[in-house]
Amino acid sequence: MADISDQNELQKNSDRPGGPNSEAGNQGNKSRKKWIIENLTSLVLALFIVFMIRSSVVEAFKIPSGSMIPTLLIGDHIFVNKFAYGFKIPFSDLVTDHPVYVVKRDPPKRGDVIVFMYPKDESFYYIKRVVGIPGDTVEIRNKVLYINQQMVARDVVTGPAADKVFKSLDDPKYSSTNLDLFTERLDKADHMILLDKNSFMGESHGPITVPPDNLFVMGDNRDFSNDSRFWGFVPMRNVKGKAMVIWLSLWVNFSDSQFVFRPERIGTILR
């Protein structure tokens, strides 16, 4: 009995304030709190850096429509260089309507593929190719693009080269039967465009002069693109950045049981 009483007394003493177990418990609680605070601080700092980079340097976007086919396909995931045209104060576009730049670089050039806030509803982002810069006179005659009264050079793509492009689109409505494929040259930079043989809606436009601090943009899928021909110019302040590279090409549509993965497009540099 004595032994049991002594053991109980020792247990009771150890539980009293200032006892050995109480001191160890306090130290354990302090260590746990310190660990939680350190990890929360690291997490917050990491998230801040990620959102700062996303706000001012690079951001990921997904392509939901076919207006830029064959350059960009539905389901392409791209990185957009937000530093291409200048460095803006991080998160400034959350405080004001548009970003505030502290360092400005060269503005968008003809041929650049840009992401911008849709002028008619700035809650939406669009992606198109810059066709006209401030001061340019843009005109379309019989589906041929003219800039400053000069026809933009283009070459028809046929044979195996065209077959390869149409095969990659993997869609029966995109075929050489109803579409013409061209290589167009804007400021010595080549890119491909598609023209619908059966559509005449956009065969003529302009001439129209691009005002200061604005851009005229068009989709590479010319007859299936809602662009400057229909809703006007893009203010420079609406430009979010320049499309750089495809980092993933994946389209999943559960309602139609569609799953498309194009690993060969990963790493494609956009021009």
C-alpha positions as CSV (number, residue, x, y, z in Angstrom):
1,M,0.0,0.0,0.0
2,A,2.8,2.4,0.9
3,D,4.4,2.0,-2.5
4,I,1.2,2.8,-4.3
5,S,0.6,5.9,-2.1
6,D,4.1,7.2,-2.8
7,Q,3.6,6.8,-6.6
8,N,0.2,8.6,-6.5
9,E,1.8,11.5,-4.5
10,L,4.6,11.8,-7.0
11,Q,2.0,11.9,-9.8
12,K,0.1,14.6,-8.0
13,N,3.2,16.7,-7.3
14,S,4.2,16.5,-10.9
15,D,0.8,17.9,-12.0
16,R,1.0,20.9,-9.7
17,P,2.0,24.3,-11.2
18,G,5.7,24.4,-11.5
19,G,6.0,20.7,-11.5
20,P,8.3,18.9,-14.0
21,N,5.5,17.7,-16.3
22,S,3.8,21.2,-16.3
23,E,7.1,22.9,-17.4
24,A,7.6,20.3,-20.2
25,G,4.0,20.9,-21.4
26,N,4.5,24.7,-21.5
27,Q,7.6,24.3,-23.5
28,G,5.8,21.9,-25.9
29,N,3.0,24.4,-26.3
30,K,5.4,27.2,-27.0
31,S,7.3,25.1,-29.6
32,R,4.0,24.2,-31.3
33,K,2.9,27.8,-31.4
34,K,6.3,28.9,-32.8
35,W,6.1,26.2,-35.5
36,I,2.6,27.2,-36.5
37,I,3.5,30.9,-36.7
38,E,6.7,30.2,-38.7
39,N,4.9,28.0,-41.2
40,L,1.9,30.4,-41.5
41,T,4.4,33.3,-42.1
42,S,6.2,31.3,-44.8
43,L,2.9,30.3,-46.4
44,V,1.7,33.9,-46.5
45,L,5.0,35.2,-47.8
46,A,5.0,32.5,-50.5
47,L,1.4,33.3,-51.6
48,F,2.3,37.0,-51.6
49,I,5.2,36.4,-54.0
50,V,3.1,34.1,-56.2
51,F,0.3,36.7,-56.5
52,M,2.9,39.5,-57.0
53,I,4.5,37.6,-59.9
54,R,1.0,36.8,-61.3
55,S,0.1,40.5,-61.0
56,S,3.2,42.0,-62.6
57,V,5.3,39.4,-64.4
58,V,3.5,36.3,-65.7
59,E,0.0,34.9,-65.6
60,A,-1.6,31.7,-67.0
61,F,-4.7,31.8,-69.2
62,K,-6.8,29.1,-70.9
63,I,-8.1,29.4,-74.4
64,P,-11.9,28.8,-74.5
65,S,-12.7,29.6,-78.1
66,G,-11.5,29.0,-81.6
67,S,-10.9,32.6,-82.8
68,M,-7.1,32.2,-82.9
69,I,-7.0,28.8,-84.7
70,P,-4.6,27.6,-86.0
71,T,-2.2,29.5,-83.8
72,L,-4.1,28.6,-80.6
73,L,-6.5,25.8,-80.1
74,I,-9.4,25.4,-77.7
75,G,-7.9,24.0,-74.5
76,D,-4.4,25.5,-74.9
77,H,-3.1,26.8,-71.6
78,I,-0.7,29.7,-72.1
79,F,1.7,31.9,-70.1
80,V,1.3,35.6,-70.7
81,N,4.3,37.9,-70.2
82,K,2.9,40.9,-68.3
83,F,6.3,42.5,-68.2
84,A,6.6,42.7,-72.0
85,Y,5.2,46.2,-72.3
86,G,6.3,47.6,-68.9
87,F,6.5,46.9,-65.2
88,K,3.4,47.8,-63.2
89,I,3.0,48.3,-59.5
90,P,1.8,45.0,-58.1
91,F,-1.9,44.8,-57.4
92,S,-2.4,48.3,-58.8
93,D,-5.2,47.1,-61.1
94,L,-7.1,45.9,-58.0
95,V,-7.1,49.4,-56.5
96,T,-7.7,51.4,-59.7
97,D,-9.5,50.5,-62.9
98,H,-6.3,49.8,-64.8
99,P,-2.6,49.0,-63.9
100,V,-0.2,51.7,-63.0
101,Y,3.1,51.3,-64.7
102,V,6.4,52.5,-63.1
103,V,8.5,51.4,-66.1
104,K,7.2,51.5,-69.6
105,R,8.7,49.5,-72.5
106,D,8.0,49.4,-76.2
107,P,4.3,49.2,-76.9
108,P,2.7,46.3,-78.7
109,K,3.9,45.8,-82.3
110,R,2.0,44.5,-85.3
111,G,1.9,40.7,-85.2
112,D,2.0,40.5,-81.3
113,V,-0.5,38.1,-79.8
114,I,-1.9,40.0,-76.8
115,V,-4.3,39.4,-73.9
116,F,-6.5,42.3,-73.1
117,M,-9.7,43.3,-71.2
118,Y,-12.6,43.4,-73.6
119,P,-13.5,47.1,-74.1
120,K,-17.2,46.4,-74.0
121,D,-17.0,44.5,-70.8
122,E,-13.7,44.6,-68.9
123,S,-14.6,41.6,-66.7
124,F,-13.8,39.4,-69.8
125,Y,-10.3,38.7,-71.2
126,Y,-9.8,38.4,-75.0
127,I,-6.8,37.2,-77.0
128,K,-6.1,38.4,-80.5
129,R,-3.3,39.5,-82.8
130,V,-2.3,43.1,-83.2
131,V,-2.9,44.2,-86.8
132,G,-2.9,48.0,-86.6
133,I,-1.0,50.3,-84.2
134,P,-1.6,54.0,-83.6
135,G,-1.7,56.0,-86.8
136,D,-2.1,52.9,-89.1
137,T,-4.9,52.9,-91.7
138,V,-6.4,49.4,-91.8
139,E,-8.5,48.1,-94.6
140,I,-9.8,44.7,-95.8
141,R,-10.6,44.2,-99.5
142,N,-11.9,40.9,-100.6
143,K,-10.5,39.3,-97.4
144,V,-7.1,40.7,-98.1
145,L,-5.5,42.9,-95.4
146,Y,-4.1,46.3,-96.2
147,I,-2.1,48.5,-93.8
148,N,-1.4,52.0,-94.9
149,Q,-2.6,51.2,-98.4
150,Q,0.0,48.4,-98.7
151,M,-1.2,44.8,-99.1
152,V,0.0,42.5,-96.3
153,A,1.9,39.7,-98.0
154,R,0.5,36.2,-97.7
155,D,1.1,32.8,-99.3
156,V,-1.3,30.0,-99.6
157,V,-0.4,26.8,-97.8
158,T,-1.2,23.6,-99.6
159,G,-0.2,20.0,-99.9
160,P,1.4,18.1,-97.0
161,A,2.0,21.3,-95.0
162,A,-1.7,22.2,-95.1
163,D,-2.8,18.5,-94.4
164,K,-0.6,18.5,-91.3
165,V,-2.2,21.6,-89.9
166,F,-5.8,20.5,-90.6
167,K,-5.1,17.0,-89.2
168,S,-3.8,18.6,-86.0
169,L,-7.1,20.5,-85.6
170,D,-8.9,17.2,-85.5
171,D,-12.3,18.7,-86.4
172,P,-14.3,17.8,-89.6
173,K,-15.4,21.4,-90.1
174,Y,-11.7,22.5,-90.3
175,S,-10.6,21.1,-93.6
176,S,-9.2,22.2,-96.9
177,T,-12.7,21.6,-98.4
178,N,-14.2,24.7,-96.8
179,L,-11.2,26.6,-95.5
180,D,-8.1,28.3,-97.1
181,L,-4.9,28.3,-95.1
182,F,-2.4,31.1,-95.6
183,T,0.9,32.3,-94.1
184,E,0.6,36.0,-93.5
185,R,3.6,38.3,-92.9
186,L,3.2,41.2,-90.5
187,D,6.4,43.3,-90.1
188,K,8.5,40.4,-91.3
189,A,6.9,37.9,-88.8
190,D,5.0,35.0,-90.3
191,H,1.9,33.5,-88.8
192,M,-0.9,31.3,-90.2
193,I,-4.5,32.4,-90.8
194,L,-7.7,30.7,-91.9
195,L,-10.3,32.0,-94.3
196,D,-13.7,30.4,-94.8
197,K,-14.4,29.9,-98.5
198,N,-18.2,30.1,-97.9
199,S,-18.3,33.2,-95.7
200,F,-18.4,36.7,-97.2
201,M,-19.4,38.6,-94.0
202,G,-16.0,40.0,-93.3
203,E,-14.6,40.3,-96.8
204,S,-14.5,44.1,-96.7
205,H,-13.8,46.6,-93.9
206,G,-12.6,50.2,-93.6
207,P,-10.4,52.0,-94.4
208,I,-10.2,53.0,-90.7
209,T,-7.4,54.9,-88.9
210,V,-6.2,53.7,-85.5
211,P,-6.3,56.5,-83.0
212,P,-3.5,57.3,-80.5
213,D,-3.1,54.9,-77.6
214,N,-5.3,52.3,-79.3
215,L,-4.8,49.0,-81.2
216,F,-6.7,47.3,-84.0
217,V,-6.8,43.5,-83.4
218,M,-8.0,40.5,-85.3
219,G,-8.2,36.7,-84.7
220,D,-6.2,34.3,-86.9
221,N,-9.4,32.4,-87.6
222,R,-10.6,35.4,-89.6
223,D,-14.1,34.5,-90.3
224,F,-14.8,33.1,-86.9
225,S,-13.4,35.9,-84.7
226,N,-15.3,38.6,-82.8
227,D,-12.7,41.4,-83.0
228,S,-12.0,45.1,-83.8
229,R,-13.9,44.8,-87.0
230,F,-17.1,44.5,-85.0
231,W,-16.6,46.3,-81.7
232,G,-13.7,48.8,-82.3
233,F,-10.3,49.5,-80.9
234,V,-8.4,48.2,-77.9
235,P,-7.2,50.9,-75.6
236,M,-3.5,50.5,-74.6
237,R,-4.4,50.6,-71.0
238,N,-6.5,47.4,-71.4
239,V,-3.6,45.3,-72.6
240,K,-2.6,42.7,-69.9
241,G,0.5,41.3,-71.7
242,K,2.0,39.3,-74.6
243,A,1.3,35.6,-75.1
244,M,4.5,33.7,-74.8
245,V,4.2,29.9,-74.7
246,I,1.8,27.0,-74.5
247,W,2.5,25.1,-71.3
248,L,-0.4,22.6,-71.5
249,S,-2.9,21.7,-74.2
250,L,-5.9,19.9,-72.5
251,W,-9.6,20.1,-73.2
252,V,-12.1,18.3,-71.0
253,N,-15.9,18.6,-71.5
254,F,-17.8,16.3,-69.1
255,S,-21.2,17.1,-70.7
256,D,-20.1,15.8,-74.1
257,S,-17.7,13.2,-72.7
258,Q,-14.8,14.9,-74.5
259,F,-11.1,14.6,-73.5
260,V,-8.4,16.0,-75.7
261,F,-4.7,16.0,-74.7
262,R,-2.1,17.3,-77.1
263,P,1.3,16.8,-75.6
264,E,3.1,17.8,-78.8
265,R,1.9,21.4,-78.3
266,I,3.5,21.8,-74.9
267,G,6.4,24.2,-75.1
268,T,5.2,25.8,-78.4
269,I,6.5,29.4,-78.6
270,L,3.8,31.8,-79.8
271,R,4.5,34.1,-82.7
